[in-house]
Amino acid sequence: MAGISLLSQAYAIHVLGSAHWQTMVFTVLTLSQMGNVLAVRSERQSLFRQGLLSNRWLLGAVVLTVALQMLAIYLPFFNRLLRRAPLSMPELTACLALSAAVFVIMEAEKWLARRGLAYR
């Protein structure tokens, strides 16, 4: 997650030329953690096999966290309080794509482990 966060900072500054790189890193960290918590529920079984609704409390916590993150980004009161800036659609899309990498990598590792191709 640290590497992806640093990648998001570099992407925001050098590719997008965004002045909102701090908000992007904050968002990537938050969303990466949500992908991580969904993926680590089992060491070998995919989230899709377990079912997204099999732990409704966890799903509720993830949905609440994502909602609070969006409020922190887009609600002017929280922008001032947290010193964040609203993200454009390309910036938010980049955050979603980069943070999804954590979930995809963890699910791929479990897939390899189930086939005996990764050490667990």
C-alpha positions, 0 to 999 in steps of 0.5 A: 500500500505504501508503494501504491500511495507513492505511485499515486503521488508521482502520478498526480504530480507528474502525469496529471499535474494535479495540485490535489496530490495530497488528497489523492494520496489520502484517498488511495490510502483509505480505499486501499485499506478498504480493499485490504480488509475485504480481501483478508477475510480469508487466507485462501478463499476469494471474497467472491466465493465467500460472498460480499454479504456474508459479513454485513457488519464489515460491509457496512463499515466499508460502505460507511468509511467510503462515504465518509471519505467522499464527504471529506473530499467533497463537502466544503466544511470538511475541505476546510477542516481537513485541508483537502481539495475536491478531486476531479473525475479523472483524479478520483478515477485514478484513485479508485484504479490505484487502490483497487490494485491492492485488492486485485493483488491479494485476490491473485495471490490467493488464487495462486495459493489455491493452485499451489503456485504461491507460498502461504 
